[in-house]
Amino acid sequence: MENGVSKDVIDSSVHQLEIKQREVSGSGMPYGLELMLGCLPACIHRDDPLEILDLDKSFTQLKENLKTERYLEKFN
């Protein structure tokens, strides 16, 4: 963390995360149930559960944040 995280590592990690989040997998439970369980924390904490499902907005915000110098290192 002292030397920063490589841009290649960040880009490839975000890319893998995007693929994983958009994949409809057979993880042992119906896809609709996976979506509902993913929205549950937002419901419990009185947030908008549909915001959780808006992947494009979330990834756009993440990519914008990552343009900030040493963005990830600030959370160490």
MODELLER restraints for C-alpha pairs under 7 A, 6 or more apart:
rsr = mdl.restraints
at = mdl.atoms
rsr.add(forms.Gaussian(group=physical.xy_distance, feature=features.Distance(at['CA:1:A'], at['CA:73:A']), mean=6.08, stdev=0.5))
rsr.add(forms.Gaussian(group=physical.xy_distance, feature=features.Distance(at['CA:4:A'], at['CA:70:A']), mean=6.56, stdev=0.5))
rsr.add(forms.Gaussian(group=physical.xy_distance, feature=features.Distance(at['CA:4:A'], at['CA:73:A']), mean=6.54, stdev=0.5))
rsr.add(forms.Gaussian(group=physical.xy_distance, feature=features.Distance(at['CA:24:A'], at['CA:31:A']), mean=6.83, stdev=0.5))
rsr.add(forms.Gaussian(group=physical.xy_distance, feature=features.Distance(at['CA:39:A'], at['CA:49:A']), mean=5.09, stdev=0.5))
rsr.add(forms.Gaussian(group=physical.xy_distance, feature=features.Distance(at['CA:39:A'], at['CA:52:A']), mean=6.31, stdev=0.5))
rsr.add(forms.Gaussian(group=physical.xy_distance, feature=features.Distance(at['CA:42:A'], at['CA:48:A']), mean=6.08, stdev=0.5))
rsr.add(forms.Gaussian(group=physical.xy_distance, feature=features.Distance(at['CA:42:A'], at['CA:49:A']), mean=5.11, stdev=0.5))
rsr.add(forms.Gaussian(group=physical.xy_distance, feature=features.Distance(at['CA:43:A'], at['CA:49:A']), mean=5.93, stdev=0.5))
rsr.add(forms.Gaussian(group=physical.xy_distance, feature=features.Distance(at['CA:65:A'], at['CA:71:A']), mean=6.85, stdev=0.5))
